Amino acid sequence: MTASQLLEALNWRYATRKFDPARKIPAADWQALEQALVLAPSSIGLQPWKFFVVTDPAVKARLAPAAWKQAQPAECSHFVVIAVRKDLDVDHVDRHVARMVEVRGGTAEALAGFRDMAARNLDAARAEGRLDTWQTHQIYLALGQFMAGAAVLGIDTCPMEGFEPEKFDAILGLPGTGYASVVACAAGYRMTDDPHAQMKKVRFKTEDVVVRI
């Protein structure tokens, strides 16, 4: 992909208001977008999230009223709800260390220093009352990567914080799991009559927001 193609894709992207409910994302493209979520960066690599991919029309229809009656959850092809793992603890760190050993080889003992550092950071954040906030910030890294990847593939998205988290949690079966809904993203294809698709992007001038030092 060239620099101009990247900018073209990002200019083409917009927060889609009207999705074509008849158009579905091809399986191969969706698998790539799922991997874009899986491959998202996170602080200390802890990946404090789960991605709930909703394609069942009945479930999407239940989510729409809990999203302030917005149509995107019901009309899009795939609706993704990103949930954060609250009160992240050392057990999660141990899972991450075990996965590091599985993927890269070596031993957990050799990673004891990393494991202790990560646990100390979590404990410090917990003591300061900012642990859940810190982990919630990671969610938006995954969201941004997902949306950029979708734009490159010519797939429309709409990020959504406008929903009732407790109702989403109940519909998705999250209570008691330690996970809680943070943000959602509808993905699919725009309707040709969506007037927002033709609107020019309004952004501050580059020189007003980019400081080169």
C-alpha positions in Angstrom: 0.0 0.0 0.0 1.3 3.5 -0.9 1.1 6.6 1.3 -1.5 8.1 -1.0 -3.6 4.9 -0.9 -3.5 5.0 2.9 -4.6 8.6 3.1 -7.3 7.9 0.5 -8.7 5.1 2.7 -8.6 7.2 5.8 -10.4 10.1 4.0 -13.0 7.7 2.7 -13.8 6.4 6.2 -16.5 8.1 8.2 -18.8 7.2 11.1 -21.4 5.4 9.1 -25.0 6.2 10.1 -26.9 4.0 7.7 -25.7 0.5 7.0 -27.0 -1.7 4.2 -28.5 -4.7 6.1 -28.4 -6.9 3.0 -24.6 -6.7 2.6 -22.4 -8.9 4.7 -18.7 -8.7 5.2 -17.0 -11.7 3.4 -15.6 -14.3 5.7 -11.9 -13.7 4.6 -12.2 -10.0 5.2 -13.8 -10.5 8.6 -11.1 -13.0 9.7 -8.5 -10.3 8.8 -10.4 -7.7 10.9 -10.7 -10.1 13.8 -6.9 -10.6 13.7 -6.5 -6.8 13.6 -8.2 -6.8 17.0 -6.1 -9.7 18.3 -2.9 -8.0 17.1 -3.7 -4.7 18.7 -1.0 -3.3 21.1 -1.6 -2.9 24.8 0.4 -1.7 27.8 2.9 -4.4 29.0 1.2 -6.6 26.3 -1.5 -7.6 28.9 -4.5 -7.5 26.4 -7.1 -6.7 29.1 -10.0 -7.3 26.8 -12.5 -9.5 25.1 -14.1 -8.8 21.7 -17.8 -9.9 21.4 -18.6 -10.2 17.7 -22.4 -10.2 17.2 -23.9 -11.4 14.0 -27.1 -13.0 15.3 -29.9 -10.8 14.1 -32.0 -11.5 17.2 -29.1 -10.4 19.5 -28.4 -7.3 17.4 -32.0 -6.4 17.6 -31.9 -6.5 21.4 -28.8 -4.4 21.5 -30.2 -1.6 19.3 -32.7 -0.3 21.9 -29.9 -0.3 24.5 -27.9 1.9 22.2 -30.4 4.7 22.5 -32.4 3.3 19.7 -29.7 3.9 17.1 -30.0 1.7 14.0 -26.4 0.7 13.5 -26.3 -2.4 15.8 -29.2 -4.0 14.0 -28.4 -3.0 10.5 -24.7 -3.6 10.3 -23.1 -6.8 9.2 -20.9 -7.4 12.3 -21.3 -5.6 15.6 -18.3 -5.7 17.9 -18.5 -4.9 21.6 -15.1 -4.5 23.3 -15.1 -5.3 27.0 -12.4 -4.6 29.5 -11.2 -7.0 32.2 -11.8 -5.2 35.4 -9.6 -5.4 38.5 -6.8 -7.1 36.5 -4.8 -9.3 38.8 -1.7 -11.5 38.9 -3.6 -14.5 37.5 -4.0 -12.6 34.2 -0.3 -11.8 34.3 0.5 -15.5 34.7 -1.8 -16.3 31.8 0.2 -13.9 29.7 3.5 -15.3 30.8 2.3 -18.8 30.0 1.3 -17.7 26.5 4.7 -16.0 26.0 6.4 -19.3 26.8 4.0 -21.2 24.5 4.7 -18.8 21.5 8.4 -17.9 22.0 9.7 -20.9 24.0 11.8 -20.7 27.1 10.5 -21.0 30.7 8.2 -19.1 33.0 11.2 -19.0 35.5 13.2 -17.0 32.9 10.3 -14.5 32.7 10.0 -14.1 36.5 11.4 -10.5 36.4 8.9 -9.5 33.8 6.1 -11.2 35.7 7.0 -9.4 38.9 7.3 -6.0 37.2 3.9 -6.4 35.6 2.3 -7.5 38.9 3.9 -4.5 40.8 2.5 -2.1 38.2 -1.0 -3.6 38.5 -0.8 -3.4 42.3 0.4 0.2 42.3 -2.4 1.2 39.9 -4.9 -0.6 42.1 -3.6 1.1 45.2 -3.9 4.5 43.5 -7.4 3.8 42.3 -6.6 4.0 38.6 -6.3 0.3 37.6 -9.6 0.0 35.7 -9.1 3.4 34.0 -5.6 2.4 32.9 -6.8 -0.8 31.4 -9.9 0.8 29.8 -7.6 3.2 27.9 -6.1 0.1 26.2 -9.5 -0.7 24.6 -9.2 2.4 22.3 -5.9 1.1 20.9 -7.8 -2.0 19.6 -10.7 0.1 18.4 -8.4 2.4 16.4 -6.5 -0.5 14.8 -9.8 -2.2 13.9 -11.3 0.9 12.2 -8.1 1.7 10.3 -7.9 -1.9 9.1 -11.5 -1.8 8.0 -10.9 1.4 6.0 -8.0 -0.2 4.2 -10.3 -3.1 3.2 -13.1 -0.8 2.1 -15.3 -1.7 5.0 -17.4 0.9 6.8 -17.4 1.3 10.6 -19.1 3.4 13.2 -17.6 3.6 16.7 -20.2 3.9 19.5 -20.0 4.9 23.1 -23.7 5.8 23.0 -25.2 2.8 24.7 -26.2 1.7 28.2 -23.3 -0.5 29.4 -25.3 -2.4 32.0 -27.9 -3.4 29.4 -25.2 -4.5 26.9 -23.5 -6.5 29.7 -26.8 -8.3 30.5 -27.6 -9.1 26.9 -24.1 -10.4 26.3 -23.9 -12.4 29.6 -21.1 -10.5 31.1 -22.2 -10.2 34.7 -20.0 -12.4 36.9 -17.3 -12.8 34.3 -15.1 -9.9 35.4 -15.6 -8.1 32.0 -17.6 -5.0 31.3 -18.6 -3.3 28.0 -16.6 -0.1 27.2 -17.2 0.7 23.5 -18.7 -0.9 20.4 -18.2 -0.6 16.7 -20.6 -1.4 13.9 -19.0 -2.8 10.7 -20.4 -3.4 7.3 -21.3 -1.3 4.2 -22.9 2.1 3.9 -26.2 2.7 2.2 -25.7 4.7 -0.9 -28.2 7.3 0.3 -26.5 8.1 3.6 -25.9 11.8 3.3 -23.0 11.8 5.8 -20.9 9.8 3.3 -20.7 12.8 1.0 -19.7 15.3 3.6 -16.2 16.7 3.7 -14.2 15.9 6.8 -13.8 18.8 9.1 -10.4 18.8 10.8 -8.2 21.5 12.1 -5.3 22.4 9.8 -2.2 20.2 10.1 -0.1 23.1 11.3 -2.6 23.7 14.1 -2.4 20.2 15.6 1.0 18.8 14.5 4.0 20.3 16.3 7.3 19.3 14.7 10.3 19.6 17.0 
